[in-house]
């Protein structure tokens, strides 16, 4: 007998399944339109539960995001022609904000693993006392887990990973992003 497949374990639309097969170029208006169309019938990139795919796409939109004090804004907001993408972006932002309530200050990880380990020997997060979008962005930008030679950095990495997993626990299809540019909405888009 064939094994039963949960409706949450498979992509909801053909467009969502296609996203896992090739890296998304978020700078291309056609990709944004396809993502917007997919988000019409489902609230998240990969269906009905937030997942790491949402985090990957959200972080891929990073070059389009500016932080002004406490209010993250889209520097070139999705136009009214992309209402589902805009709704999704604010929804994912709200989910992440619950786990990362600190004020983002633009802090980044030190270049070397030893420096990163020294930083996290003194403080728990990039903004010292509270997880922020700086930690969220740095975690998602890391190409690999810190090594055993950096136990403080490894502790930070596992902790931030747990905070991300707390909010984005749905099945992941492996969506990747290769480039991001300004979101369409201006003349010529």
C-alpha positions as CSV (number, residue, x, y, z in Angstrom):
1,X,0.0,0.0,0.0
2,X,1.2,3.5,-0.8
3,X,2.2,5.7,2.2
4,X,-0.3,8.4,2.9
5,X,1.0,11.9,2.2
6,X,-0.1,14.8,4.4
7,X,-1.5,17.8,2.5
8,X,1.0,19.9,4.5
9,X,4.0,17.8,3.3
10,X,3.6,18.7,-0.4
11,X,3.5,22.0,-2.2
12,X,0.0,23.4,-2.7
13,X,0.5,24.6,-6.3
14,X,2.6,23.7,-9.3
15,X,4.2,27.2,-9.1
16,X,5.3,26.4,-5.5
17,X,6.8,23.1,-6.7
18,X,8.6,24.9,-9.5
19,X,10.2,27.3,-7.0
20,X,12.1,24.4,-5.4
21,X,13.6,23.3,-8.7
22,X,15.5,26.4,-9.7
23,X,16.8,29.4,-7.8
24,X,14.4,32.4,-7.7
25,X,15.6,35.6,-9.2
26,X,13.6,38.1,-7.0
27,X,14.8,41.0,-9.2
28,X,12.8,39.7,-12.1
29,X,9.2,41.0,-12.2
30,X,7.9,37.7,-13.8
31,X,9.2,35.8,-10.7
32,X,7.5,38.2,-8.4
33,X,4.2,37.9,-10.4
34,X,4.4,34.1,-10.2
35,X,5.1,34.2,-6.5
36,X,2.2,36.7,-6.0
37,X,-0.1,34.3,-8.0
38,X,0.9,31.4,-5.8
39,X,0.3,33.4,-2.7
40,X,-3.3,34.0,-3.8
41,X,-4.3,30.4,-2.9
42,X,-2.0,29.8,0.0
43,X,-0.7,32.0,2.8
44,X,3.0,30.8,2.7
45,X,5.5,30.1,0.0
46,X,5.2,26.3,0.5
47,X,1.5,26.0,1.4
48,X,-0.4,26.5,4.7
49,X,2.4,26.5,7.3
50,X,5.3,28.9,7.6
51,X,8.5,27.2,6.7
52,X,12.2,27.9,6.0
53,X,11.2,28.5,2.4
54,X,9.4,31.7,3.6
55,X,12.6,32.7,5.5
56,X,14.7,32.2,2.4
57,X,12.5,34.3,0.2
58,X,12.0,36.9,2.9
59,X,15.8,37.2,3.4
60,X,16.2,37.2,-0.3
61,X,14.2,40.4,-0.4
62,X,16.7,41.9,2.0
63,X,18.3,44.3,-0.5
64,X,14.8,45.8,-0.9
65,X,14.3,46.4,2.8
66,X,15.4,49.4,4.7
67,X,15.1,49.7,8.5
68,X,14.0,53.1,9.8
69,X,14.0,53.0,13.5
70,X,11.5,50.3,14.6
71,X,9.6,50.3,11.4
72,X,10.9,48.0,8.6
73,X,9.6,49.3,5.2
74,X,10.0,48.2,1.6
75,X,12.1,50.7,-0.2
76,X,10.2,49.9,-3.4
77,X,7.1,48.3,-2.0
78,X,5.3,45.7,-4.2
79,X,2.8,47.6,-6.3
80,X,-0.9,47.1,-5.9
81,X,-0.5,44.6,-8.8
82,X,1.3,42.3,-6.2
83,X,-1.2,42.4,-3.3
84,X,-0.6,38.8,-2.2
85,X,3.2,39.3,-2.1
86,X,2.8,42.5,0.0
87,X,0.4,40.7,2.4
88,X,2.8,37.7,2.7
89,X,5.8,40.0,3.4
90,X,4.1,41.8,6.2
91,X,2.8,38.5,7.6
92,X,6.2,36.9,7.6
93,X,7.7,40.0,9.1
94,X,5.1,39.9,11.9
95,X,5.9,36.2,12.6
96,X,9.7,36.9,12.7
97,X,9.1,40.0,14.9
98,X,7.5,37.8,17.6
99,X,10.8,35.8,17.9
100,X,13.1,38.7,17.2
101,X,11.7,41.7,19.1
102,X,14.9,43.6,19.6
103,X,15.7,46.8,17.7
104,X,17.8,46.0,14.6
105,X,20.9,48.2,14.5
106,X,22.6,46.9,11.4
107,X,25.0,44.8,13.4
108,X,26.6,42.0,11.4
109,X,28.7,39.0,12.4
110,X,32.5,39.4,12.7
111,X,34.4,38.1,9.7
112,X,36.2,35.2,11.4
113,X,34.9,32.3,13.4
114,X,37.3,33.1,16.3
115,X,36.0,36.7,16.4
116,X,32.4,35.5,16.3
117,X,33.1,33.1,19.2
118,X,34.7,35.9,21.2
119,X,31.7,38.2,20.6
120,X,29.2,35.6,21.8
121,X,31.3,34.7,24.8
122,X,30.4,38.3,26.0
123,X,26.9,38.7,24.8
124,X,23.9,36.5,23.7
125,X,22.8,38.4,20.6
126,X,24.2,40.8,18.1
127,X,22.3,43.6,19.8
128,X,23.5,42.3,23.2
129,X,20.5,41.4,25.3
130,X,17.6,40.6,23.0
131,X,17.3,38.8,19.6
132,X,16.7,41.2,16.7
133,X,16.4,41.1,13.0
134,X,20.2,41.5,13.0
135,X,20.4,38.0,14.4
136,X,17.7,36.7,12.0
137,X,19.6,38.1,9.0
138,X,23.0,36.9,10.2
139,X,21.8,33.4,10.9
140,X,20.2,33.1,7.5
141,X,23.3,34.4,5.8
142,X,25.7,31.9,7.4
143,X,26.8,29.3,4.9
144,X,27.5,26.7,7.6
145,X,27.2,25.9,11.3
146,X,30.1,27.2,13.4
147,X,32.7,24.5,14.1
148,X,33.3,22.8,17.5
149,X,36.2,25.1,18.0
150,X,33.7,28.0,18.4
151,X,31.3,26.8,21.1
152,X,29.9,30.3,21.9
153,X,29.2,30.9,18.2
154,X,27.7,27.4,17.9
155,X,25.4,28.1,20.9
156,X,24.2,31.4,19.3
157,X,23.6,29.6,16.0
158,X,21.6,26.8,17.6
159,X,19.6,29.3,19.7
160,X,18.7,31.5,16.7
161,X,17.9,28.4,14.7
162,X,15.5,27.3,17.5
163,X,13.8,30.8,17.4
164,X,13.4,30.6,13.6
165,X,12.0,27.0,13.8
166,X,9.5,28.1,16.5
167,X,7.8,30.3,14.0
168,X,8.7,28.7,10.7
169,X,8.0,25.0,11.3
170,X,6.2,23.9,8.2
171,X,7.6,21.5,5.6
172,X,10.4,22.9,3.4
173,X,10.8,22.2,-0.3
174,X,14.3,23.8,-0.7
175,X,13.5,27.1,-2.3
176,X,16.7,29.1,-3.1
177,X,17.3,32.7,-4.1
178,X,20.1,33.8,-6.4
179,X,19.6,37.6,-6.7
180,X,17.3,40.3,-5.5
181,X,16.7,43.7,-6.9
182,X,14.1,46.4,-6.4
183,X,10.6,45.0,-6.4
184,X,8.5,46.1,-9.3
185,X,6.0,48.8,-9.0
186,X,7.5,51.7,-10.9
187,X,7.2,52.7,-14.5
188,X,8.0,50.0,-17.0
189,X,7.3,47.1,-14.7
